[in-house]
């Protein structure tokens, strides 16, 4: 069930404060987590948007969240500038599932996986809703990929209507066919 975004969002100042607190809490990478797992990331865990049921925030709040992601990316880039062992740093902007957007930092052993996580497609312009942030967004190198979710073959057999939705079949590492259902697009922005 999809909820409408046309209802008024109450507590505009409180929403902005939550974004500011989330931004401030994540300006430094979690070095302990990065050393243990080889990757650190920051997702948009901002109440109430990350709770059930999934719902997308209004455009003015999305822009503030993108500014927060870009601030985090800039701080992480400054802190890892002289670290050759951290080759992957990027911001992922997902559309229309915006709340899946995140900043990702990966060590050299994990970087190949994150570099090839999304099926590349010809570069498309960023969504028009982010046009007010074009100055900051244009400083990054952007590529576009498909935001996909794996689909169980039993689900395709049970619900044939899923086969009419955009999907593709790829080979998994073990050679079995894997069906990937298209959810939307993701823009991968890397510091220039």
C-alpha positions as a Markdown table, in Angstrom:
| # | Residue | x | y | z |
|---|---|---|---|---|
| 1 | Unk | 0.0 | 0.0 | 0.0 |
| 2 | Unk | 1.5 | 3.3 | -1.0 |
| 3 | Unk | 0.8 | 6.4 | 1.1 |
| 4 | Unk | 0.1 | 9.7 | -0.5 |
| 5 | Unk | 2.6 | 12.5 | -0.1 |
| 6 | Unk | -0.1 | 15.1 | -0.5 |
| 7 | Unk | -0.9 | 15.2 | 3.1 |
| 8 | Unk | 0.6 | 18.0 | 5.1 |
| 9 | Unk | 3.8 | 17.2 | 7.0 |
| 10 | Unk | 3.5 | 18.5 | 10.4 |
| 11 | Unk | 6.4 | 19.9 | 12.4 |
| 12 | Unk | 8.4 | 21.4 | 9.6 |
| 13 | Unk | 11.0 | 22.8 | 12.0 |
| 14 | Unk | 11.2 | 19.6 | 13.9 |
| 15 | Unk | 11.8 | 17.7 | 10.7 |
| 16 | Unk | 14.6 | 20.1 | 9.8 |
| 17 | Unk | 16.2 | 19.7 | 13.2 |
| 18 | Unk | 16.1 | 15.9 | 12.8 |
| 19 | Unk | 17.9 | 16.1 | 9.5 |
| 20 | Unk | 20.5 | 18.5 | 11.0 |
| 21 | Unk | 21.1 | 16.1 | 14.0 |
| 22 | Unk | 21.4 | 13.1 | 11.6 |
| 23 | Unk | 23.9 | 15.1 | 9.5 |
| 24 | Unk | 26.0 | 16.2 | 12.4 |
| 25 | Unk | 26.1 | 12.7 | 13.9 |
| 26 | Unk | 27.5 | 11.2 | 10.7 |
| 27 | Unk | 30.2 | 13.7 | 9.6 |
| 28 | Unk | 32.9 | 11.4 | 10.6 |
| 29 | Unk | 33.3 | 7.8 | 9.3 |
| 30 | Unk | 32.9 | 5.0 | 11.8 |
| 31 | Unk | 36.6 | 3.9 | 11.6 |
| 32 | Unk | 36.0 | 0.9 | 13.9 |
| 33 | Unk | 33.3 | -0.5 | 11.6 |
| 34 | Unk | 35.3 | 0.3 | 8.5 |
| 35 | Unk | 38.4 | -1.6 | 9.9 |
| 36 | Unk | 36.3 | -4.5 | 10.9 |
| 37 | Unk | 34.1 | -4.9 | 7.8 |
| 38 | Unk | 35.9 | -3.0 | 5.1 |
| 39 | Unk | 33.0 | -0.7 | 4.4 |
| 40 | Unk | 31.2 | 2.2 | 6.2 |
| 41 | Unk | 27.9 | 3.8 | 5.0 |
| 42 | Unk | 25.4 | 6.3 | 6.1 |
| 43 | Unk | 21.7 | 5.8 | 5.2 |
| 44 | Unk | 18.9 | 8.2 | 5.6 |
| 45 | Unk | 17.8 | 6.9 | 9.0 |
| 46 | Unk | 15.6 | 9.9 | 9.9 |
| 47 | Unk | 12.4 | 9.5 | 11.9 |
| 48 | Unk | 9.5 | 9.1 | 10.8 |
| 49 | Unk | 10.6 | 8.5 | 7.1 |
| 50 | Unk | 12.5 | 5.2 | 7.8 |
| 51 | Unk | 9.7 | 3.6 | 9.8 |
| 52 | Unk | 6.9 | 1.4 | 8.4 |
| 53 | Unk | 5.1 | 1.9 | 6.1 |
| 54 | Unk | 7.6 | 3.3 | 3.6 |
| 55 | Unk | 6.9 | 6.8 | 2.5 |
| 56 | Unk | 8.8 | 9.4 | 0.6 |
| 57 | Unk | 9.4 | 12.8 | 2.2 |
| 58 | Unk | 8.2 | 16.0 | 0.5 |
| 59 | Unk | 10.5 | 17.8 | -1.9 |
| 60 | Unk | 11.7 | 20.5 | 0.5 |
| 61 | Unk | 12.8 | 17.9 | 3.0 |
| 62 | Unk | 14.4 | 15.7 | 0.4 |
| 63 | Unk | 16.5 | 18.6 | -0.7 |
| 64 | Unk | 17.7 | 19.1 | 2.9 |
| 65 | Unk | 18.5 | 15.4 | 3.1 |
| 66 | Unk | 20.5 | 15.6 | -0.1 |
| 67 | Unk | 22.4 | 18.5 | 1.3 |
| 68 | Unk | 23.2 | 16.4 | 4.4 |
| 69 | Unk | 24.4 | 13.5 | 2.2 |
| 70 | Unk | 26.6 | 15.9 | 0.2 |
| 71 | Unk | 28.0 | 17.5 | 3.4 |
| 72 | Unk | 28.8 | 14.0 | 4.7 |
| 73 | Unk | 30.5 | 13.1 | 1.4 |
| 74 | Unk | 32.6 | 16.3 | 1.5 |
| 75 | Unk | 33.7 | 15.6 | 5.1 |
| 76 | Unk | 34.5 | 12.0 | 4.4 |
| 77 | Unk | 36.4 | 12.9 | 1.2 |
| 78 | Unk | 38.5 | 15.4 | 3.2 |
| 79 | Unk | 39.3 | 12.8 | 5.9 |
| 80 | Unk | 40.3 | 10.1 | 3.4 |
| 81 | Unk | 42.2 | 12.3 | 1.0 |
| 82 | Unk | 45.6 | 10.8 | 1.8 |
| 83 | Unk | 44.3 | 7.2 | 2.3 |
| 84 | Unk | 45.2 | 5.1 | -0.8 |
| 85 | Unk | 43.6 | 2.1 | 0.9 |
| 86 | Unk | 40.1 | 3.7 | 0.6 |
| 87 | Unk | 39.5 | 4.0 | -3.1 |
| 88 | Unk | 35.7 | 3.9 | -3.2 |
| 89 | Unk | 33.7 | 6.9 | -1.9 |
| 90 | Unk | 30.4 | 7.7 | -3.4 |
| 91 | Unk | 26.9 | 9.0 | -2.8 |
| 92 | Unk | 24.0 | 7.0 | -4.1 |
| 93 | Unk | 20.8 | 8.9 | -4.9 |
| 94 | Unk | 17.9 | 6.5 | -5.5 |
| 95 | Unk | 14.8 | 7.5 | -7.4 |
| 96 | Unk | 11.9 | 7.1 | -6.8 |
| 97 | Unk | 12.9 | 5.2 | -3.6 |
| 98 | Unk | 14.7 | 8.2 | -2.3 |
| 99 | Unk | 15.0 | 6.9 | 1.3 |
| 100 | Unk | 17.4 | 4.2 | 0.1 |
| 101 | Unk | 20.0 | 6.9 | -0.7 |
| 102 | Unk | 23.3 | 6.7 | 1.1 |
| 103 | Unk | 27.0 | 7.6 | 1.3 |
| 104 | Unk | 29.4 | 4.6 | 0.9 |
| 105 | Unk | 33.1 | 4.3 | 1.8 |
| 106 | Unk | 34.9 | 1.1 | 1.0 |
| 107 | Unk | 38.3 | -0.3 | 1.5 |
| 108 | Unk | 40.3 | -1.6 | -1.5 |
| 109 | Unk | 39.2 | -5.2 | -0.9 |
| 110 | Unk | 35.5 | -4.3 | -1.0 |
| 111 | Unk | 35.7 | -1.5 | -3.6 |
| 112 | Unk | 35.2 | -3.8 | -6.7 |
| 113 | Unk | 31.9 | -5.1 | -5.3 |
| 114 | Unk | 30.6 | -1.6 | -4.7 |
| 115 | Unk | 31.9 | -0.3 | -8.0 |
| 116 | Unk | 29.9 | -2.9 | -9.9 |
| 117 | Unk | 26.8 | -3.2 | -7.6 |
| 118 | Unk | 24.4 | -1.5 | -10.1 |
| 119 | Unk | 23.9 | -2.4 | -13.7 |
| 120 | Unk | 25.2 | 0.6 | -15.7 |
| 121 | Unk | 23.0 | 2.4 | -18.2 |
| 122 | Unk | 23.7 | 5.5 | -20.3 |
| 123 | Unk | 23.9 | 8.5 | -18.0 |
| 124 | Unk | 20.7 | 10.4 | -17.4 |
| 125 | Unk | 20.1 | 13.8 | -15.9 |
| 126 | Unk | 19.4 | 13.9 | -12.2 |
| 127 | Unk | 15.7 | 14.3 | -11.2 |
| 128 | Unk | 14.2 | 17.8 | -11.7 |
| 129 | Unk | 13.3 | 17.9 | -8.0 |
| 130 | Unk | 17.0 | 18.3 | -7.2 |
| 131 | Unk | 17.5 | 21.2 | -9.6 |
| 132 | Unk | 17.9 | 23.8 | -6.8 |
| 133 | Unk | 21.0 | 21.9 | -5.7 |
| 134 | Unk | 22.6 | 21.8 | -9.2 |
| 135 | Unk | 25.6 | 23.8 | -8.1 |
| 136 | Unk | 26.7 | 21.3 | -5.6 |
| 137 | Unk | 25.6 | 18.2 | -7.5 |
| 138 | Unk | 27.5 | 19.3 | -10.7 |
| 139 | Unk | 30.8 | 19.1 | -8.7 |
| 140 | Unk | 30.6 | 15.3 | -8.7 |
| 141 | Unk | 31.1 | 12.8 | -11.5 |
| 142 | Unk | 27.8 | 11.0 | -12.0 |
| 143 | Unk | 27.0 | 7.7 | -13.5 |
| 144 | Unk | 23.5 | 6.1 | -13.7 |
| 145 | Unk | 22.6 | 2.5 | -12.8 |
| 146 | Unk | 19.5 | 0.4 | -12.4 |
| 147 | Unk | 18.0 | 0.0 | -8.9 |
| 148 | Unk | 16.9 | -3.6 | -8.9 |
| 149 | Unk | 15.7 | -6.2 | -6.5 |
| 150 | Unk | 16.1 | -10.0 | -6.9 |
| 151 | Unk | 13.0 | -11.9 | -7.6 |
| 152 | Unk | 12.4 | -15.5 | -6.6 |
| 153 | Unk | 11.6 | -17.7 | -9.7 |
| 154 | Unk | 8.7 | -19.2 | -7.6 |
| 155 | Unk | 7.2 | -15.6 | -7.4 |
| 156 | Unk | 7.3 | -15.3 | -11.2 |
| 157 | Unk | 5.5 | -18.6 | -11.5 |
| 158 | Unk | 3.0 | -17.7 | -8.9 |
| 159 | Unk | 2.3 | -14.1 | -10.2 |
| 160 | Unk | 2.7 | -14.0 | -13.9 |
| 161 | Unk | 1.9 | -10.3 | -13.9 |
| 162 | Unk | 5.4 | -9.7 | -12.5 |
| 163 | Unk | 6.8 | -10.8 | -15.8 |
| 164 | Unk | 5.2 | -7.7 | -17.5 |
| 165 | Unk | 7.1 | -5.4 | -15.2 |
| 166 | Unk | 10.6 | -4.3 | -16.3 |
| 167 | Unk | 13.0 | -7.0 | -15.3 |
| 168 | Unk | 16.0 | -8.8 | -16.6 |
| 169 | Unk | 17.6 | -12.2 | -16.2 |
| 170 | Unk | 21.3 | -12.4 | -15.2 |
| 171 | Unk | 23.5 | -15.2 | -14.2 |
| 172 | Unk | 24.4 | -15.5 | -10.5 |
| 173 | Unk | 28.0 | -16.4 | -9.5 |
| 174 | Unk | 27.0 | -20.1 | -9.3 |
| 175 | Unk | 25.6 | -20.0 | -12.9 |
| 176 | Unk | 21.9 | -20.1 | -12.0 |
| 177 | Unk | 19.6 | -17.6 | -13.6 |
| 178 | Unk | 18.5 | -14.7 | -11.4 |
| 179 | Unk | 15.6 | -12.5 | -12.1 |
| 180 | Unk | 16.0 | -8.8 | -11.2 |
| 181 | Unk | 13.0 | -6.6 | -11.0 |
| 182 | Unk | 13.6 | -2.9 | -11.8 |
| 183 | Unk | 12.6 | -0.6 | -8.9 |
| 184 | Unk | 14.0 | 2.6 | -10.4 |
| 185 | Unk | 17.3 | 4.4 | -11.0 |
| 186 | Unk | 20.3 | 5.2 | -8.9 |
| 187 | Unk | 22.7 | 8.0 | -9.5 |
| 188 | Unk | 26.3 | 7.3 | -8.3 |
| 189 | Unk | 28.2 | 10.5 | -7.5 |
| 190 | Unk | 31.9 | 10.4 | -6.9 |
| 191 | Unk | 34.2 | 13.3 | -6.0 |
| 192 | Unk | 36.0 | 14.7 | -9.0 |
